[in-house]
C-alpha cells in the first residue's frame, strides 16, 4: 500500500508525517495568480458565508472550496509562508497567517453541521491539515492562538460521531498535534489564567475534548492507551489544570478503564492510580471527581487490581462520598455515590481485601441502603 498521496485512511499505518505538499495532490494544477490580499479577502467572504446555518451544507458540497481552504491553511501560493511553532515568538504575522486563520475558521464553521462530516473527512489531506495547523499555531513559549482553538474545535466536531472516531484517530499527525497543544498550553508557573478569552485556555479545552471524543471509540481505547507519550500528557493536564480541561482528561482515563483489556495495565503503570485517587480526594467542585470515581469502580472489576487499589488509598475518598451523600439514595445528587457503591461491590469480591473493608465499616455504611423500601 502506498503511503504517499491520499489513500483511504482505513488502509493507512499510523506514522508521523510532515504536512501534505502541493505536489502530492495527485492532479497537476497551475498555481493561482491572485495576490495575497485577494486570496485573503476571498477567504473572509467564504468564512462569513459559512456562518449561516443554511449555507453550511451548500458550501461543503463544493469540493473546490474545501481543497482551496486546505491549501490556504498550509500556506500554499502565498509570497511569504505562515509562521510555525518553531518560528521565533516575536516574529510578526503575515497575510498568509491571517488567511490561515480565516480558512481554519471556515472549516470550523462547516464542521458544526453533522451532515458535512463525510465531505470534510473525504477531502484529501484536510483532517491532516487541521492537525498540522493546530500544532503549527501553538508556540512552545507563548502558547496557543485563536487559530489553534478553531483547528482543535473542528477536530472535536469531526470526532463526535461514532463512525468517525477511529478514522480521525488514525489520521497521521492528529494525535501528536493534540498532544502538543495540551502540553504547550499548560498554565505557566505563578501566572494566573483567565477562563474567558485566553487562547491557550480555550485551545486546551477543545484539544482535550477532541481527545476525549476519540477515547470513547471502542476501537481506540487500547491503541490510545498505548500511544507513546499520550498518558503522560493527560496526567500533565490533570496535575496542572483545575478547570474543564482537567475534567476532560479524567474522562479519558475513565474511557481507558472501561476497556477490560486495559484495566490491569492501567493499574500496573503506577502513575494513573495515584492521579485518580488524588482527584477523588481533593476535587469536590467539578465533574472531575465523578469521572475518577467511575474509573476506579471500573478498574475494581478486575480482581487483580483489588489489592493495588486498596494500597493506593482509593477506599477513603469513596467512603467519604457515601458518608456525605447520606443513607437515603433518593436524596443523592448525581451519580457519584452510586458509583461508590459499585466500587465497594467490586472490591468485596476479592477475599484479600474483605478484612480491610470490614475494618473501615462498610457494613454499617451500606446497611441502611438494604433496609430501605425500594
KEVEXTOR-352094 format. One record per residue (C-alpha): y, x, z; residue number from 1. Coordinates in steps of 0.05 Angstrom, whole numbers, plus 5000, padded with zeros to 4 digits. Layout:
// KEVEXTOR-352094
((Y; X; Z); NUM) ...
// end
This chain:
// KEVEXTOR-352094
((5000; 5000; 5000); 1) ((5067; 5028; 4981); 2) ((5116; 5040; 5039); 3) ((5176; 5042; 4993); 4) ((5214; 4982; 4967); 5) ((5209; 4914; 5000); 6) ((5137; 4891; 5000); 7) ((5111; 4834; 5043); 8) ((5124; 4851; 5116); 9) ((5055; 4829; 5138); 10) ((5028; 4888; 5098); 11) ((5075; 4939; 5129); 12) ((5059; 4991; 5180); 13) ((5110; 4994; 5237); 14) ((5145; 5061; 5228); 15) ((5215; 5086; 5239); 16) ((5251; 5089; 5173); 17) ((5322; 5101; 5150); 18) ((5363; 5043; 5124); 19) ((5343; 5019; 5054); 20) ((5382; 5053; 4999); 21) ((5415; 5022; 4939); 22) ((5367; 5055; 4890); 23) ((5308; 5025; 4927); 24) ((5324; 4953; 4908); 25) ((5274; 4958; 4852); 26) ((5321; 4929; 4799); 27) ((5373; 4975; 4768); 28) ((5442; 4947; 4777); 29) ((5511; 4971; 4758); 30) ((5559; 4985; 4815); 31) ((5616; 4936; 4822); 32) ((5686; 4955; 4800); 33) ((5723; 4913; 4853); 34) ((5768; 4951; 4901); 35) ((5751; 4959; 4974); 36) ((5803; 4907; 4994); 37) ((5779; 4857; 4942); 38) ((5708; 4864; 4968); 39) ((5733; 4855; 5040); 40) ((5772; 4792; 5021); 41) ((5711; 4763; 4986); 42) ((5670; 4774; 5050); 43) ((5724; 4740; 5091); 44) ((5724; 4680; 5044); 45) ((5649; 4672; 5045); 46) ((5647; 4683; 5121); 47) ((5698; 4627; 5130); 48) ((5657; 4581; 5086); 49) ((5595; 4597; 5126); 50) ((5626; 4568; 5188); 51) ((5619; 4498; 5161); 52) ((5554; 4464; 5182); 53) ((5544; 4431; 5115); 54) ((5556; 4496; 5077); 55) ((5504; 4540; 5111); 56) ((5443; 4519; 5072); 57) ((5480; 4516; 5006); 58) ((5507; 4587; 5014); 59) ((5440; 4614; 5036); 60) ((5407; 4586; 4974); 61) ((5448; 4634; 4932); 62) ((5407; 4698; 4932); 63) ((5464; 4740; 4904); 64) ((5506; 4725; 4965); 65) ((5453; 4747; 5014); 66) ((5440; 4811; 4976); 67) ((5514; 4825; 4970); 68) ((5524; 4816; 5045); 69) ((5466; 4862; 5058); 70) ((5497; 4915; 5013); 71) ((5565; 4908; 5047); 72) ((5532; 4915; 5116); 73) ((5501; 4980; 5091); 74) ((5569; 5004; 5065); 75) ((5549; 5008; 4992); 76) ((5601; 5013; 4937); 77) ((5659; 5030; 4984); 78) ((5702; 5091; 4974); 79) ((5690; 5111; 5047); 80) ((5628; 5099; 5088); 81) ((5629; 5058; 5152); 82) ((5621; 5091; 5219); 83) ((5554; 5106; 5250); 84) ((5531; 5113; 5322); 85) ((5534; 5188; 5312); 86) ((5606; 5187; 5289); 87) ((5660; 5213; 5337); 88) ((5682; 5157; 5384); 89) ((5754; 5170; 5365); 90) ((5743; 5162; 5291); 91) ((5786; 5106; 5262); 92) ((5753; 5048; 5227); 93) ((5759; 5037; 5152); 94) ((5759; 4977; 5106); 95) ((5684; 4987; 5100); 96) ((5677; 4977; 5175); 97) ((5719; 4913; 5173); 98) ((5679; 4887; 5114); 99) ((5614; 4903; 5151); 100) ((5637; 4860; 5209); 101) ((5654; 4801; 5163); 102) ((5588; 4806; 5126); 103) ((5548; 4811; 5191); 104) ((5586; 4752; 5219); 105) ((5570; 4712; 5156); 106) ((5495; 4726; 5164); 107) ((5501; 4708; 5237); 108) ((5532; 4642; 5218); 109) ((5478; 4627; 5167); 110) ((5423; 4644; 5217); 111) ((5447; 4588; 5262); 112) ((5413; 4538; 5215); 113) ((5337; 4538; 5224); 114) ((5329; 4515; 5152); 115) ((5355; 4583; 5129); 116) ((5301; 4625; 5163); 117) ((5256; 4631; 5101); 118) ((5312; 4652; 5055); 119) ((5341; 4703; 5104); 120) ((5274; 4733; 5121); 121) ((5255; 4733; 5047); 122) ((5316; 4773; 5025); 123) ((5292; 4844; 5014); 124) ((5318; 4891; 5068); 125) ((5363; 4840; 5103); 126) ((5327; 4840; 5170); 127) ((5321; 4916; 5168); 128) ((5395; 4919; 5155); 129) ((5411; 4876; 5215); 130) ((5374; 4925; 5259); 131) ((5409; 4983; 5225); 132) ((5477; 4952; 5237); 133) ((5462; 4936; 5310); 134) ((5445; 5009; 5323); 135) ((5499; 5039; 5279); 136) ((5556; 5000; 5312); 137) ((5534; 5014; 5383); 138) ((5561; 5082; 5404); 139) ((5526; 5121; 5459); 140) ((5593; 5134; 5493); 141) ((5636; 5073; 5481); 142) ((5581; 5021; 5475); 143) ((5577; 4960; 5431); 144) ((5626; 4925; 5384); 145) ((5633; 4854; 5361); 146) ((5592; 4873; 5300); 147) ((5536; 4896; 5346); 148) ((5536; 4829; 5381); 149) ((5534; 4790; 5316); 150) ((5477; 4831; 5288); 151) ((5437; 4821; 5352); 152) ((5454; 4747; 5352); 153) ((5427; 4740; 5281); 154) ((5362; 4775; 5301); 155) ((5359; 4729; 5362); 156) ((5365; 4667; 5319); 157) ((5313; 4692; 5269); 158) ((5264; 4706; 5325); 159) ((5266; 4636; 5356); 160) ((5215; 4603; 5310); 161) ((5142; 4616; 5329); 162) ((5126; 4631; 5256); 163) ((5179; 4687; 5253); 164) ((5165; 4726; 5317); 165) ((5113; 4774; 5291); 166) ((5149; 4782; 5224); 167) ((5213; 4804; 5258); 168) ((5177; 4848; 5309); 169) ((5141; 4886; 5253); 170) ((5204; 4897; 5213); 171) ((5216; 4973; 5214); 172) ((5275; 4994; 5257); 173) ((5287; 4928; 5293); 174) ((5253; 4946; 5359); 175) ((5286; 5014; 5361); 176) ((5354; 4984; 5346); 177) ((5349; 4931; 5400); 178) ((5325; 4983; 5450); 179) ((5384; 5028; 5432); 180) ((5432; 4971; 5444); 181) ((5406; 4951; 5513); 182) ((5405; 5024; 5534); 183) ((5474; 5044; 5508); 184) ((5508; 4982; 5536); 185) ((5486; 4993; 5608); 186) ((5544; 4988; 5657); 187) ((5576; 5056; 5669); 188) ((5579; 5084; 5739); 189) ((5638; 5060; 5780); 190) ((5663; 5017; 5723); 191) ((5669; 4943; 5735); 192) ((5642; 4900; 5679); 193) ((5673; 4834; 5659); 194) ((5626; 4780; 5635); 195) ((5676; 4747; 5588); 196) ((5696; 4785; 5526); 197) ((5665; 4853; 5539); 198) ((5628; 4870; 5473); 199) ((5577; 4912; 5510); 200) ((5561; 4856; 5558); 201) ((5552; 4806; 5502); 202) ((5512; 4853; 5458); 203) ((5464; 4870; 5514); 204) ((5452; 4796; 5530); 205) ((5439; 4780; 5456); 206) ((5394; 4841; 5447); 207) ((5353; 4823; 5509); 208) ((5350; 4751; 5485); 209) ((5322; 4773; 5418); 210) ((5271; 4817; 5452); 211) ((5252; 4760; 5500); 212) ((5241; 4714; 5440); 213) ((5196; 4766; 5407); 214) ((5156; 4778; 5471); 215) ((5138; 4704; 5474); 216) ((5100; 4712; 5409); 217) ((5025; 4713; 5422); 218) ((5012; 4768; 5372); 219) ((5069; 4810; 5400); 220) ((5052; 4814; 5474); 221) ((5004; 4873; 5471); 222) ((5039; 4915; 5418); 223) ((5107; 4905; 5450); 224) ((5080; 4925; 5518); 225) ((5052; 4988; 5486); 226) ((5113; 5003; 5443); 227) ((5138; 5073; 5460); 228) ((5196; 5071; 5509); 229) ((5203; 4996; 5510); 230) ((5180; 4982; 5581); 231) ((5225; 5038; 5606); 232) ((5286; 5008; 5571); 233) ((5271; 4939; 5600); 234) ((5264; 4967; 5670); 235) ((5330; 5004; 5659); 236) ((5364; 4936; 5646); 237) ((5333; 4907; 5709); 238) ((5358; 4965; 5751); 239) ((5429; 4967; 5722); 240) ((5446; 4895; 5706); 241) ((5459; 4837; 5752); 242) ((5472; 4781; 5702); 243) ((5439; 4745; 5644); 244) ((5410; 4807; 5612); 245) ((5371; 4822; 5675); 246) ((5341; 4752; 5674); 247) ((5320; 4761; 5601); 248) ((5289; 4828; 5617); 249) ((5249; 4797; 5674); 250) ((5227; 4742; 5626); 251) ((5198; 4796; 5581); 252) ((5156; 4822; 5639); 253) ((5133; 4751; 5651); 254) ((5111; 4746; 5578); 255) ((5072; 4811; 5585); 256) ((5036; 4784; 5647); 257) ((5018; 4720; 5611); 258) ((4971; 4761; 5566); 259) ((4906; 4771; 5604); 260) ((4893; 4838; 5570); 261) ((4960; 4864; 5595); 262) ((4952; 4844; 5668); 263) ((4914; 4904; 5694); 264) ((4952; 4955; 5651); 265) ((5018; 4926; 5675); 266) ((4999; 4939; 5747); 267) ((4968; 5007; 5732); 268) ((5033; 5032; 5701); 269) ((5061; 5037; 5772); 270) ((5134; 5023; 5753); 271) ((5133; 4949; 5735); 272) ((5105; 4922; 5801); 273) ((5160; 4952; 5845); 274) ((5213; 4924; 5799); 275) ((5183; 4854; 5802); 276) ((5178; 4856; 5878); 277) ((5248; 4883; 5885); 278) ((5279; 4826; 5845); 279) ((5236; 4775; 5881); 280) ((5264; 4801; 5947); 281) ((5337; 4812; 5930); 282) ((5357; 4763; 5876); 283) ((5369; 4695; 5905); 284) ((5424; 4671; 5858); 285) ((5396; 4676; 5787); 286) ((5334; 4656; 5748); 287) ((5310; 4728; 5750); 288) ((5273; 4716; 5816); 289) ((5236; 4657; 5786); 290) ((5214; 4699; 5726); 291) ((5189; 4754; 5772); 292) ((5152; 4706; 5818); 293) ((5118; 4676; 5757); 294) ((5099; 4745; 5732); 295) ((5070; 4764; 5799); 296) ((5030; 4700; 5801); 297) ((5000; 4713; 5732); 298) ((4984; 4786; 5750); 299) ((4946; 4759; 5810); 300) ((4899; 4723; 5763); 301) ((4862; 4789; 5753); 302) ((4821; 4805; 5816); 303) ((4832; 4880; 5804); 304) ((4906; 4870; 5818); 305) ((4900; 4836; 5885); 306) ((4899; 4898; 5928); 307) ((4955; 4934; 5890); 308) ((4997; 4871; 5894); 309) ((4987; 4868; 5969); 310) ((5004; 4941; 5978); 311) ((5066; 4934; 5935); 312) ((5095; 4884; 5985); 313) ((5092; 4823; 5940); 314) ((5069; 4776; 5995); 315) ((5133; 4779; 6037); 316) ((5184; 4753; 5986); 317) ((5139; 4697; 5962); 318) ((5124; 4675; 6033); 319) ((5199; 4675; 6046); 320) ((5209; 4630; 5985); 321) ((5159; 4579; 6012); 322) ((5189; 4581; 6081); 323) ((5258; 4569; 6053); 324) ((5232; 4512; 6009); 325) ((5204; 4474; 6069); 326) ((5139; 4434; 6078); 327) ((5156; 4376; 6032); 328) ((5144; 4393; 5958); 329) ((5182; 4331; 5937); 330) ((5245; 4365; 5963); 331) ((5233; 4432; 5928); 332) ((5285; 4452; 5877); 333) ((5260; 4485; 5814); 334) ((5190; 4513; 5804); 335) ((5194; 4578; 5843); 336) ((5159; 4552; 5905); 337) ((5103; 4520; 5864); 338) ((5090; 4588; 5831); 339) ((5087; 4619; 5901); 340) ((5030; 4571; 5919); 341) ((4995; 4592; 5855); 342) ((5003; 4665; 5875); 343) ((4971; 4653; 5943); 344) ((4914; 4614; 5910); 345) ((4900; 4672; 5862); 346) ((4904; 4724; 5917); 347) ((4858; 4684; 5963); 348) ((4802; 4692; 5912); 349) ((4797; 4766; 5929); 350) ((4757; 4777; 5993); 351) ((4792; 4844; 6007); 352) ((4860; 4813; 6016); 353) ((4840; 4749; 6053); 354) ((4847; 4781; 6123); 355) ((4918; 4802; 6106); 356) ((4934; 4732; 6081); 357) ((4908; 4701; 6145); 358) ((4947; 4751; 6187); 359) ((5011; 4731; 6151); 360) ((4999; 4658; 6170); 361) ((4988; 4627; 6102); 362) ((4943; 4573; 6132); 363) ((4999; 4548; 6176); 364) ((5047; 4552; 6117); 365) ((5002; 4513; 6069); 366) ((4971; 4463; 6116); 367) ((5029; 4413; 6113); 368) ((5020; 4410; 6038); 369) ((4949; 4386; 6046); 370) ((4969; 4333; 6098); 371) ((5019; 4300; 6051); 372) ((5001; 4235; 6017); 373) ((5007; 4256; 5945); 374) 
// end
